[in-house]
Amino acid sequence: MIDLGGGHSVQEGAGLFARVRAALAPVPNVVLLLSPDPEESVRVLTRRRPPPQDFDWHRHFVTHRSNRVLAKLVVHTAGQTAEQTCEVVHRRLIRAIS
């Protein structure tokens, strides 16, 4: 398991993005998002921890194309406990590699 953490899948440079994409190619990676609605995800994240005035990192990272391009599985976590999310990820990974 590789935990890139929030925002670490976002690469602005094409060369570095290509390297990250190649590194993740052989693994069934998962991206966890709060909601299928990016605006809702941004609202929830902003309530939890407001970004600085000069850079809305929530919007930048949630809406960045890197997550959509790199993700092989997307799991929406809104309304789930950590245990429920873990179970969903486990089931989907098993299905993906079967």
N, C-alpha and C positions, 0 to 999 in steps of 0.2 A: 504494500500500500504506500502510495506517495501522497502526502498532504501538502498541497501547494499553498494552502491558506488563502484567505480572501485577497484577491487582486494579483496574486503571484502568477496566475495563468495569463495575465495581460502583458503582452510584449508589444511595444510600439515599433520597434525596428523589425523589418522584414527578415533580416538574416537571423536574428535571435529567435523570432517566432518560428522560423523554419526548423531551427535546432530543437526547440521545445516540442514542436509537432512531431518531429522524427523520433525524439526520445519517448514520447507517449504512444507512438503508433502501435507497438506490440502489446500494449496493456489495455484492458477494458476499463478505461478511466470513467469516473463519474463526476459530474458537477452538481453540487447541491445549491439550489436556489429556493428562496422563500416561496415564490409564487410564479405562476406562468405569466402574470402581468408585471412587467419590469417596474412600472410606476408604483405598484403596491409594494414590491420588494424595497424600492428606494425609500418609500414612506416609513415602512417598518424599521429599516436600518437607521434612518435618520432619527426616529423616535428613540431608538436604543442608544445611539451615540451620534450626536450631531457632528457633521463634518466642519472643518474650519470655514470661515467666511470666504476665503479666497479660492477654495477648490472643493467641489462636491465629489469626493472620492466614491461615495456610494453610487451615484449616477454613472460616473465614469466606468467603474468596474462592473456594475450590473449590466450596463448596456453595451459594453465593449464586445466586438465581434469575436475576439479570441475565445471566449467561453463557448459560444455557439459552434465555432469551427472545431475546437479541440474535443468537445464533449461527445462521448459515445453513448452515454446514458445521462439523462437529466432527472433528478429527483427533486420534487417540490416538497418543502419541509413545513410549510405553514400549518399550524394546528396539530403537529405531531410532536410527541416526546422524542428524546434522543433514542430511546429503545425502539420506538416505532419506526423512526427513520432508518436505524440500523437494519431492522428486519426487511424494510422495503429495499434498501440497497443490496442486502444479501440475496433476496429472492431474484432481483433483477440481474445481478451479476451471475448467479447460477444459471438463469435462463439464457443470458448472453453467451456464456461459454459452453453451453450444452449443445 
